[in-house]
Amino acid sequence: MSERLMLFLVSILITLTCLSVIAWTVISRQALYMDGLLTVFTCLVLALIFGLNALSMMPKKPPASKAGESKPKRGGSEQADQAKG
């Protein structure tokens, strides 16, 4: 579990770093030149890759069960329960 957590944190760190480099490049007006454009596009691709990786690693919430529904029993199916009784 700790490996997944570290990979998630590194993905978030890289994504935020790329976004901050893009912001700095635009603020300092280096994005108007070829070097700046290459930096912006490279950081956009990296942010997209690592951002999607971080999103895919986020835990999914289980669907909320309704009050009228009963939870299934653990340890077998209904047919096995009927066969015993």
PEWOGI-V943908 format. One record per backbone hydrogen bond with DSSP energy under -1.0 kcal/mol. NH is the residue of the N-H (numbers start at 1). CO is the residue of the C=O. E is the energy in kcal/mol with one decimal. If there is no record, write none. Layout:
# PEWOGI-V943908
<<NH | CO | E> <NH | CO | E>>
This chain:
# PEWOGI-V943908
<<5 | 1 | -1.9> <6 | 2 | -2.4> <7 | 3 | -2.4> <8 | 4 | -2.3> <9 | 5 | -2.5> <10 | 6 | -2.5> <11 | 7 | -2.2> <12 | 8 | -2.2> <13 | 9 | -2.4> <14 | 10 | -2.6> <15 | 11 | -2.2> <16 | 12 | -2.6> <17 | 13 | -2.3> <18 | 14 | -2.5> <19 | 15 | -2.2> <20 | 16 | -2.1> <21 | 17 | -2.2> <22 | 18 | -2.1> <23 | 19 | -2.2> <24 | 20 | -2.5> <25 | 21 | -2.4> <26 | 22 | -2.2> <27 | 23 | -2.7> <28 | 24 | -2.5> <29 | 26 | -1.0> <30 | 25 | -1.7> <31 | 25 | -1.3> <33 | 30 | -1.5> <37 | 33 | -2.4> <38 | 34 | -2.3> <39 | 35 | -2.1> <40 | 36 | -2.6> <41 | 37 | -2.7> <42 | 38 | -2.2> <43 | 39 | -2.4> <44 | 40 | -2.3> <45 | 41 | -2.0> <46 | 42 | -2.3> <47 | 43 | -2.7> <48 | 44 | -2.2> <49 | 45 | -2.5> <50 | 46 | -2.6> <51 | 47 | -2.1> <52 | 48 | -2.3> <53 | 49 | -1.8> <54 | 50 | -2.2> <55 | 51 | -2.3> <56 | 52 | -2.2> <57 | 53 | -1.0> <81 | 77 | -1.3> <82 | 78 | -2.1> <83 | 79 | -2.0> <84 | 80 | -1.2> <85 | 81 | -1.3>>
